[in-house]
């Protein structure tokens, strides 16, 4: 079970649209990436994961990295044979290729739905709050909604791949 928990703590932050006044319409970014097993940050035997991704959206191409940890499963199922596991913590940094500006975010809520009968394939849904940035994202705020899917690279692999989309708004002062 320990591998199950650590194998699916992949979260990322991908960015969308920026505005200097008001709330612009939501935009969509796409991404793909991979995770590496990390450390147990709180002694509950559930290891977090370092994640890395790349993608493209209305603000240009980007890379993203961060760390996420799932909570201990509480016996809740999604569907008939899939296990629902909530994210405990997550933070990320997105770097835009065009100018090197960084955007920071952290977890508001999220969960992974894991299918242990299908090579531990999974789907995820995450809400993130933007906590600032550098360059054109200095002082940025906003909310991101992220969803995607992934799977282990093989039956005995700790490597995990994923892809997905994100929508939301980045507000820049």
Secondary structure, DSSP 8 states (H G I E B T S, - for coil): -HHHHHHT---------EESSS----EEEEEEEEEEE---SSSSS---EEEEEEEEETTEEEEEEEEEEE----S-EETTTEEEEEEEEEEEEEEETTT--EEEEEEEEEEEEEETTTTTEEEEEEEEEEEEESGGGTT-EEEEEEEEEEEESSTT---EEEEEEEEEEEE--
